[in-house]
Amino acid sequence: MTMLDPGTFRQALGAFASGVTIITALDPASGQPAGVTVSAFASLSLHPPLVLFCLGSTGSCVGAIERAGRCGINILADGQRDLSGRFAGPIDSRWTNQPWQKLPGGAPALPGCLVTLDCRVVRIDPGGDHLIFIAEVEGTHSGGGERPLLHHRGAYLDLPR
């Protein structure tokens, strides 16, 4: 059997358009917010209300989310490309001058998102070089955005108005 080249695999998966989220947590060890841009997000179950997202197993926010046992899932609106880039960039500049509000569960909610989900992590499973987080949604908070930020083939996708 021929091994699939990682670049070819990544390119193939890029054909799947996805929404863009920022997963956030308030790290109980430091009291500081943590967050990272994630497109590997999906609904899992309506009863109970479950979602899943995937993070690289050595990712910058894994420890904060594990310690907090909670997270916010901020679903980005089409006008939030800069925010997506910020939370995909260097860790030390993600929260500089970035406003946020605490969700009832404690995780940070970012302003202007379509919706923010207030979640409790219920399970973490290995998945290759990533971790699969399963979280129960305990609340939803509308942010007022109207259209989603979409990612396709390594770039943001503009939807016709």
C-alpha positions in Angstrom: 0.0 0.0 0.0 1.3 3.5 -0.9 1.4 6.0 1.9 -0.6 9.1 1.2 1.6 12.2 1.0 0.6 14.7 3.8 0.6 17.6 1.4 -1.7 15.9 -1.0 -4.0 14.9 1.9 -4.1 18.5 3.3 -4.8 19.8 -0.2 -7.7 17.3 -0.7 -9.2 18.2 2.7 -9.0 21.9 1.8 -11.7 21.3 -0.7 -14.2 21.1 2.2 -15.4 24.6 3.1 -15.7 25.1 6.8 -16.7 27.7 9.3 -14.1 29.4 11.5 -14.2 29.4 15.3 -12.0 30.6 18.1 -11.9 28.2 21.0 -11.3 30.0 24.3 -10.7 29.1 27.9 -9.8 30.9 31.1 -6.8 29.1 32.5 -7.3 28.5 36.2 -3.5 28.0 36.7 -2.7 31.6 35.5 -6.1 33.3 35.5 -5.3 34.4 31.9 -7.5 33.8 28.9 -6.3 31.4 26.2 -7.6 31.0 22.7 -6.9 29.6 19.2 -8.5 29.7 15.8 -10.0 26.3 14.8 -11.9 25.2 11.7 -12.1 21.5 12.9 -15.5 22.0 14.6 -18.8 20.1 14.3 -22.1 19.4 15.9 -22.3 15.9 17.4 -25.6 15.4 19.1 -28.9 17.2 19.9 -29.7 15.1 22.9 -27.6 15.8 24.8 -26.3 19.0 23.0 -22.8 18.0 22.1 -20.2 19.5 19.8 -16.6 18.5 19.0 -13.5 20.3 18.0 -9.9 19.1 17.3 -6.6 20.7 18.4 -3.1 19.6 17.8 -2.0 17.6 20.7 0.9 20.0 21.5 -1.3 23.1 20.8 -1.0 26.3 22.8 -4.4 26.0 24.4 -4.7 22.3 25.1 -3.5 22.7 28.7 -5.7 25.6 29.5 -8.8 23.8 28.2 -7.9 20.6 30.1 -7.3 22.5 33.3 -10.5 24.6 33.0 -12.7 21.7 31.9 -14.7 24.4 30.1 -14.4 26.4 26.9 -16.1 29.0 24.7 -16.7 28.3 21.1 -16.8 31.6 19.3 -18.3 31.2 15.8 -16.8 33.9 13.7 -18.8 36.3 11.4 -17.5 37.3 7.9 -16.1 40.6 9.2 -13.8 38.9 11.6 -10.9 37.8 9.4 -8.4 39.9 11.4 -9.6 38.2 14.6 -9.2 34.8 13.0 -5.6 35.7 11.9 -4.8 37.1 15.3 -5.7 33.9 17.2 -3.9 31.8 14.6 -0.7 33.9 15.0 1.8 34.4 17.9 0.5 33.5 21.3 1.8 36.6 23.0 -0.3 39.0 20.8 -3.6 37.2 20.8 -5.2 39.0 23.8 -3.4 42.3 23.6 -6.1 45.0 23.5 -8.6 42.3 22.8 -12.0 42.9 24.6 -13.9 39.9 25.9 -16.6 39.1 28.4 -16.8 36.1 30.7 -19.5 33.5 29.9 -21.5 32.1 32.8 -19.2 29.1 32.7 -16.1 31.3 32.9 -14.7 31.0 29.3 -14.1 34.2 27.3 -16.6 35.3 24.7 -15.4 37.5 21.9 -17.5 40.4 20.7 -19.1 40.4 17.2 -19.3 36.7 16.7 -22.3 35.0 15.2 -22.8 32.9 18.3 -20.7 31.9 21.3 -21.3 28.5 22.9 -20.7 28.1 26.6 -19.4 24.5 27.0 -18.3 21.9 29.5 -15.6 19.5 28.2 -16.9 15.9 28.7 -14.3 13.9 26.9 -10.9 14.1 25.2 -9.8 11.4 22.9 -6.6 11.0 20.8 -6.9 11.3 17.1 -3.5 10.9 15.3 -1.5 14.0 16.0 -4.6 15.8 17.4 -6.9 15.6 20.3 -10.7 15.4 19.9 -12.6 17.4 22.5 -16.2 16.6 23.0 -18.1 19.3 24.9 -21.6 19.7 26.1 -23.2 23.0 25.2 -24.7 24.6 28.3 -25.7 27.9 26.8 -25.7 30.0 23.6 -25.1 33.7 23.3 -25.8 35.6 20.1 -23.3 38.2 19.1 -25.2 40.0 16.4 -23.2 39.0 13.3 -25.2 38.0 10.2 -22.9 36.0 7.9 -20.4 33.3 8.7 -16.6 33.5 8.1 -15.8 30.5 5.8 -12.5 28.9 4.9 -11.8 27.0 1.7 -8.6 25.8 0.0 -6.4 27.8 2.4 -8.2 31.1 2.1 -11.3 32.9 3.3 -14.3 32.5 1.1 -16.4 35.4 0.1 -20.1 34.6 -0.2 -22.2 36.6 -2.7 -24.5 39.1 -0.9 
